[in-house]
Amino acid sequence: MRVGVIVPQGWTGEYDGWPAERAWARTVWVAQQAERLAFESVWLFDHLHTVPVPTDEITFESFTSLAALAALTLRVRLGQIVICNGFRNPALVAKMICTMDVISGGRMELGIGAGWKRDEWLAYGYGFPDTHERLAALGDALEVISRMLVPGRSVHATYDGRYARVEDAINVPKPIQQPRVPIMVGGNGPNVTWRLAARFADELNVDGMTPAELREALPVIRGRCEEIGRDPATLAVSAHIWWERLGGPGERRRELIAAYRELGIRRVMTLVREAADSDDALEAFAEDCRAAGVELD
């Protein structure tokens, strides 16, 4: 199992009262520290307002921030956990992620989900469709993105869906990674989201599930692959550990990481929120990961 670090960007209030220049410098520093400490990947949330309620404080936008981090890091993989599909045209998302893959030297991941934070949707003029519509739109978006990422310079994308369409769309440059940038579908819905992941994704990321909950979910996830004749071993599973549940350094945190490792999943990602203020917080987390039997490299 590998471990990814969600770097501070202000969404959980960790930058409340900070000037923007200082906050961005800290985001960069933590991302580069994660790379020095041999964490596998660096992630950002894709949100526009702070959580749990909107405040007049910093939340850095994810695509522009990751493009900058791609140029300021060398080894770590980079991605969002996960983008809100409703915020951007999916064909443009594919174009952006391919450009970022070139900028990063082939290190991008495309995490995508249906979105849930109602206040952001309404404030930014997206409306807030019901869950059924948001999931249906995610399905159309995955169709578009998958077709945009098909290898081959002369391959053009065409798809006519209810919520998204492309017609003879050219997507050059293609990503450095072949056959495509990995797609990670995020969400806990076994009936729709996990079926979309089985159909379109390289990885399913579950959000906030405890090890016990994930143990019960894994057979269902495998079943979603088997329904369409896909080998379940080809769909990686990862888990986003909520920062509130991660806890501080010590035995409890080590036991939590070890419990996920024992499930045989691909990776976990989490925000070490104290890293916004402490140079030592990420080092302590790395020590706990190693003590839990995770090899950082």
C-alpha positions in Angstrom: 0.0 0.0 0.0 1.1 3.5 -0.8 0.4 6.8 1.0 -0.6 10.1 -0.6 -0.6 13.5 1.2 -3.4 16.1 0.7 -1.5 19.3 1.0 -3.0 22.4 2.8 -5.0 24.7 0.5 -7.4 26.4 3.0 -10.5 24.3 2.5 -10.7 23.1 6.1 -9.9 26.5 7.5 -6.2 25.9 8.0 -5.3 29.2 6.3 -7.9 31.3 8.1 -6.4 34.8 8.5 -3.3 34.1 6.4 -2.3 36.4 3.6 -2.6 34.6 0.3 1.1 34.8 -0.6 2.2 33.2 2.7 -0.5 30.5 2.3 0.6 29.6 -1.2 4.2 29.4 -0.1 3.2 27.0 2.6 1.3 24.8 0.2 4.4 24.6 -2.0 6.6 23.9 0.9 4.4 21.0 2.2 4.2 19.5 -1.3 7.9 19.6 -1.7 8.4 18.2 1.8 6.0 15.3 1.0 8.2 14.5 -2.0 11.4 14.7 0.1 9.8 12.3 2.6 9.1 9.8 -0.2 5.3 9.9 -0.1 3.8 8.5 -3.3 1.5 11.3 -4.3 0.3 14.8 -3.6 -3.4 15.7 -3.8 -5.7 18.7 -3.5 -9.4 18.9 -2.8 -11.6 20.5 -5.5 -13.7 23.0 -3.6 -14.5 26.7 -3.9 -15.7 27.5 -0.4 -14.5 26.5 3.0 -16.0 23.6 5.0 -18.3 23.0 6.9 -19.7 26.5 6.1 -18.5 29.1 3.7 -16.3 31.8 5.2 -14.4 34.7 3.6 -11.1 32.7 3.7 -8.7 31.2 1.3 -9.5 28.1 -0.7 -7.0 27.7 -3.6 -8.5 26.4 -6.9 -7.3 22.9 -7.7 -6.4 22.8 -11.4 -4.3 26.0 -11.4 -2.7 25.0 -8.1 -1.7 21.5 -9.4 -0.3 23.0 -12.6 2.0 25.1 -10.5 2.9 22.2 -8.2 3.6 20.1 -11.3 6.4 22.5 -12.2 7.7 22.7 -8.6 8.0 19.0 -7.9 9.9 16.2 -9.6 8.7 12.8 -8.5 5.4 12.7 -6.7 2.2 11.8 -8.6 -0.4 14.6 -8.6 -4.2 14.8 -8.6 -7.5 16.0 -7.1 -9.5 14.0 -4.6 -11.8 14.4 -6.5 -12.9 17.1 -9.0 -16.6 18.1 -9.0 -17.8 17.1 -12.4 -20.4 19.8 -12.5 -17.9 22.6 -12.3 -16.2 22.2 -15.7 -16.9 20.9 -19.2 -15.6 17.4 -19.3 -13.9 17.8 -22.7 -12.0 20.8 -21.3 -11.1 18.7 -18.2 -9.5 16.1 -20.5 -7.6 18.8 -22.4 -6.3 20.3 -19.2 -5.3 17.1 -17.6 -3.3 16.1 -20.8 -1.5 19.4 -20.8 -0.8 19.0 -17.1 0.5 15.5 -17.7 3.1 17.0 -20.1 4.0 19.8 -17.7 4.5 17.2 -14.9 6.5 14.7 -17.0 3.7 12.1 -16.8 2.7 12.3 -13.2 -1.0 13.3 -13.3 -4.0 11.4 -12.0 -7.6 12.4 -12.9 -9.9 11.9 -9.9 -13.5 12.7 -10.6 -16.9 12.5 -8.8 -20.4 13.8 -8.9 -20.0 16.6 -6.4 -21.9 17.3 -3.2 -21.3 20.7 -1.6 -24.5 22.5 -2.3 -23.4 26.0 -1.3 -20.6 26.1 -3.8 -22.8 25.0 -6.7 -25.4 27.7 -5.9 -23.0 30.5 -5.2 -21.1 29.9 -8.5 -24.2 29.7 -10.6 -24.3 25.9 -11.3 -27.7 25.3 -9.7 -27.8 22.1 -7.7 -29.3 19.1 -9.6 -30.6 16.2 -7.6 -28.4 13.2 -6.9 -29.8 11.2 -9.8 -29.0 14.0 -12.3 -25.5 14.6 -10.9 -24.7 10.9 -11.3 -26.1 10.7 -14.8 -24.0 13.8 -15.7 -21.0 12.0 -14.3 -21.6 9.0 -16.5 -21.8 11.3 -19.6 -18.6 13.1 -18.5 -16.7 9.8 -18.1 -17.8 8.8 -21.7 -16.4 12.1 -23.0 -13.2 12.0 -21.0 -12.5 8.4 -21.9 -13.0 9.2 -25.6 -10.8 12.3 -25.4 -8.0 10.2 -23.8 -7.9 7.4 -26.4 -4.3 7.1 -27.7 -3.4 8.2 -31.2 -2.7 11.7 -32.4 -5.3 11.5 -35.2 -8.1 10.0 -33.0 -10.9 12.5 -32.6 -13.7 12.2 -30.0 -17.4 12.1 -30.7 -20.2 11.5 -28.2 -23.7 12.8 -27.9 -25.1 12.4 -24.4 -27.8 14.2 -22.5 -25.4 16.1 -20.2 -22.3 16.3 -22.3 -21.3 16.0 -25.9 -18.3 16.3 -28.2 -18.1 16.2 -32.0 -14.9 15.4 -33.8 -12.9 16.9 -30.9 -9.1 17.1 -31.2 -7.1 16.5 -28.1 -3.4 17.2 -28.7 -1.1 17.0 -26.9 -1.8 13.5 -25.8 -0.6 12.7 -22.3 2.9 11.4 -21.7 1.4 8.4 -19.8 0.1 5.7 -22.0 -2.4 4.5 -22.8 -3.9 7.4 -20.8 -3.8 9.4 -17.6 -5.3 7.1 -14.9 -8.9 7.9 -14.1 -10.0 7.6 -10.5 -13.7 7.7 -9.7 -14.5 8.9 -6.2 -17.6 8.1 -4.1 -19.3 5.6 -1.9 -22.4 4.8 -3.9 -22.6 1.0 -4.6 -25.4 1.2 -7.1 -24.3 3.9 -9.5 -20.8 5.2 -8.6 -19.2 1.9 -8.2 -20.7 0.7 -11.5 -19.3 3.7 -13.3 -15.9 3.0 -11.7 -16.1 -0.6 -12.9 -16.9 0.6 -16.4 -14.6 3.6 -16.8 -12.0 3.9 -14.1 -8.6 2.6 -13.3 -9.2 3.2 -9.6 -12.1 3.6 -7.2 -11.6 6.0 -4.3 -13.9 5.6 -1.3 -14.4 8.6 0.9 -14.1 8.4 4.7 -14.8 4.7 5.0 -13.4 3.0 8.1 -11.3 -0.2 7.5 -14.3 -2.2 8.8 -16.7 -0.5 6.4 -14.3 -1.0 3.5 -13.8 -4.7 4.3 -17.5 -5.1 3.9 -17.5 -3.0 0.7 -14.7 -4.8 -1.2 -16.8 -7.9 -2.2 -19.5 -5.5 -3.6 -16.9 -3.6 -5.6 -15.5 -6.8 -7.0 -19.1 -7.8 -7.9 -19.6 -4.5 -9.9 -16.6 -5.5 -12.0 -17.8 -9.1 -12.5 -21.2 -7.8 -13.6 -19.6 -6.5 -16.8 -17.0 -9.2 -17.2 -14.1 -7.2 -15.9 -11.4 -8.7 -13.8 -11.8 -7.1 -10.4 -8.0 -7.1 -10.0 -7.8 -4.5 -12.7 -9.8 -1.9 -10.6 -7.5 -0.6 -7.9 -9.2 0.6 -4.7 -8.0 3.5 -2.5 -9.4 5.3 0.5 -9.5 8.9 1.5 -9.0 9.1 5.3 -10.8 12.1 6.7 -8.3 14.3 8.6 -10.5 14.4 11.7 -10.2 10.6 12.0 -6.5 10.4 11.3 -5.6 11.7 14.8 -2.2 12.7 16.0 1.1 10.8 16.1 1.2 7.6 17.9 -0.1 4.0 18.2 -3.7 4.8 17.4 -2.8 6.3 14.0 -0.3 3.5 13.3 -3.1 0.9 13.9 -5.4 2.8 11.6 -2.9 2.9 8.7 -2.0 -0.8 9.3 -5.7 -1.8 9.2 -6.0 -0.2 5.7 -2.8 -1.9 4.6 -4.0 -5.3 5.7 -7.1 -4.9 3.4 -4.7 -5.0 0.4 -5.9 -1.7 -1.1 -3.7 0.3 -3.4 -3.3 3.4 -1.4 -4.7 5.9 1.2 -4.7 9.6 1.0 -5.1 12.1 3.9 -4.7 15.6 5.0 -2.2 16.1 7.8 -3.8 19.4 8.8 -1.1 20.3 11.3 1.4 20.5 8.4 0.0 24.0 7.6 1.7 25.2 10.8 4.3 22.6 11.8 7.4 21.6 9.9 7.4 18.4 11.9 3.9 17.1 11.4 4.5 15.4 8.0 7.7 13.8 9.3 5.8 12.3 12.3 3.2 11.0 9.9 5.9 9.4 7.7 7.3 7.7 10.8 3.9 6.4 11.7 3.4 5.0 8.2 6.7 3.1 8.4 5.8 1.8 11.8 2.5 0.5 10.3 4.4 -1.5 7.8 4.1 0.9 4.8 7.2 1.3 2.7 7.6 4.9 1.5 9.7 5.2 -1.7 
